[in-house]
Amino acid sequence: MRKIVLITGATTGIGKAIALELAKEGYDIVINYCHSRDKAMELQKKIIEDYHVNCLAIQADVSKEDEVNEMIDQIERDLGIVDVLINNAGIDLPNLFYLKTADEFRKVLDVNVVGAYNCAKRVSKHMIDKKYGRIINISSTNGINTYYPMCFDYDASKAALNSLTHNLALQFAPYINVNAIAPGFIGTENELDGYDADFLKTETEKILVQRYGKPEEVAHLVKFLISDEASYINNTIIRIDGGQTGSC
């Protein structure tokens, strides 16, 4: 029986790349989205037609516990028990420090941290019951030592997600492996928007391989971490940043 993978925030960028890579490997895929219904439907159609696996597309705001519960109830009715959870949903609301509001700060934390908690809590029970599960949190080097005052709330949320990763690994041991991936600059559809050429040049020079990463490279790492070959990797934050050496 094929394993079932739930990927939150899966319609674009890293989430989309993960969905396509894992579908290609024969996993059944659940695409979670909050607003981008058309993109979710397009991706679902492509996965089913190109890779001949089961694929659901389900709308849910992961920051809301009741919507997460309803989403996973639907997965269990229509497809089966979630084997692998990829907590990829995240938002960034960059702005000058003094123009940010507490409501914006809370919104970033609610999606990026509470959303991951909501999903992990809901899927963990059945994972523990069957003594198997994989949870991957998509964090960021912004949660480790790459900081930008324009997005301090995002940075704080990713540091919190790293801490959550360690705590969930302890909570769910020995049956569920919980790890986080911390990408640096990844050239997704939205990652490089809004930056001027000088800033991008300066940031590229801080990366040892002298280029931005590709979403597919993150997807390849996810594929490995959820495989049996990575069964001894647990409670770890793995950077994928080309050897990023500096911070703003």
N, C-alpha and C positions, 0 to 999 in steps of 0.2 A: 504494500500500500504506500502511495506517495505521501511524503510529509507535507503538512500544511503550514504555510508561512504567512503571517500577517505583517504587512509593512505599513506603518502610519506615514501620512504625508507623502504618498507614493506617486503623485501624478507628474512631478517634474524633477529635474536635477538628480541628486544622489538616490532618492527614493525610487524614481523611475528606472534608473540604471540597475539598481538592486533587483527590482521586480523582473526586468527583462533577463538579467543574468541567471537568476534562480529558476525562472520559467524554462530557460534554455537547458538547465540542468535537470529538469523533470519534476520540480516542486510544484504543488498546487499553490496558487497565489491569491491572497486577499489584498486588494488595493483599498486602503483607507484614504478618504479625502474629506476636506471640510467645505470648500467652496467650488473647486474646479471640476464640476460634474462632467462637462464635455470632454475635458482631457482624460478624466478617469474612464469614461465610456470608450474613448478612442484607444486607450492603453489596454483595457480589458479585451476589446475586439482583436487587437494585434496579438496579444498573448495567446488567446484561444486559437486563432487562425494559424499563427506561425509555429507554436510550440505544442499544441494539442494537449494542454493540461487544463484542469479546472481553474476557473478564475472568477472571483466575485469582486465587485466594486461597491463599497458601502460608505455612505456619508456618515460622519460622526465628528463632533468636536471633542478631541481627546481630553480636553481640560474639564469636561463635564462627565462625572462618574456615571450618571444614568445613561448617557448616550454611549459610553464605552460598553457598559453592561448589555445594552440592547444590541450593539454591533456584534459582540462576541456570542450572544445568544443566537443571533441569526447565522453566524458562521457555523456554530455547532449544529443547528438544525439543518442547514443546507449543504454543509461540506464535511464537518467533523471537528475533532478537537485540535486546537492550535498546537503545533509542535515547536514552532520557532516564531518569536516575536522580534521584529526590528523596530525599535522606537526611533523613528526618523523625523516625525513631525516636529517642526520648530519654526519660530518666528523671530524676526529681528526688527526693531523699530528705531533705527539710528537717528540721533538728533543731538544737538548741543546739550551738555550736562544741565545747564540752567533752564532749558526749555522742556526737559523731560518731566513727566508727571508721575505721581505714585500709581495712578491707575494704569499707565503704560507699563511701569515696572512690574506690577502685579500680573498684567496680561502676559508678558513675556515669561515670567516664572510659572504661571498657570499652564501654559501650553508646553513649554520646554521641560519642565520638571514634574509638575503635578500630572500632566498628561502621560508621561512615561510611567509614573507610579500607578496611575489608574489602570493602565493596560497590563502592567506586570502583575499587579495584585489579582486582576480578574483571570488571567490565563494560568497563573501559577498553581492553582488548586488541582486542576486536571493534570498538569505536568508532574506534580508531586505524586498524584495518585498512580500514574503510569511509570513513575521513576525515570522520566526523560523530559528534557526541555532545554531550549537554548534561547537566551535573551541577549540581544545586542543593542546597546544604546549608542546612537550616533551623536557624539559629543563634538568637541572642537579644540584645537590648540588654544583658542581664546579662553578656555577653562583651565589652562595650565600655566603658560607664561607668555602668551601673546595678547597684549591688551590694547584696546582702542577706546579712549574716553567717549567717543561718539556712541558706542554700544556697550557701555559698562553693565547695563542690565542683562544683555545677552551673555557677556563674559561671566557674570555672576551665575546665570542660569546653567551654563555649561560646567562651571566648577561644582555646582550643586549636583548636576547630573553625574559627574564623576564620583562624588561621594555616595550618591544613591546607588550607583553600580556596585561599589564595595559592600554596602549594607545589604543589598538584595542578594549578592553572592553568598554572604554569610547566612542570611535568612533562609535561602532555598537550598543550601547544601544538604546532602551531596548529589541531589538529583538534577538540579538545573544549573547549567553553566551560565554565568552572567559576566559579560565583558562590555567594554566600551571602545569605540573607535573614535580617535580625535583627528579629523582631517585638518590640514592647513588650508591654503588657498586652493580651491577646486574650481575649475572653469565651467561652472554650470550656467544655465540660462540667465540667472539673476545675480550670481556671485560678483561679477565684475561691473555690474551696472552702477553708474553714478560716480565712479572713480576717474580722475583725470590721468592722462598718460604719464605724467611725471611721478605720480604716486605709484602707479602700477609698475613702472620701471624700477623705482626704489625698492618696492616690495619683492620684485622678482630677483633682484640682486642679493636679497637675504636668504634665498633658497639655493641650497648647494647644487641642485640639479638644474638651476637656472630656467625653470619653467613652472607653470601652474599645473596642478594635477587634473586628471580626468575623472568624471563620475564613475566610469567603468573600472578604474583602478581601485576605488573604494569598494565597489561591488565585488571585485575579485577577492578582496580581503574578507568581506562578509561571507562569501561562499566558502572560503577556507575555514573560518572560525565556527561555522555551523556544521562542518563536516566531521565525520568520525576521526579523521586524521588530527583534528584539533581538540580531541576530547580531554586532553590534559591541560588545556589553557583555560583558566578560570580566574575571575576577580582581578582582571588586568585592564589597564588603559593603554591602547596601542595607538601611537601617533602614525599618521600617514601624511607627511608634509614635505617630502623631498629634501629633508634636512634643513628645515627652516631655522635660522640662527638668530634672528633679532625680533624685537618688538617695537611698535610705534612709540 
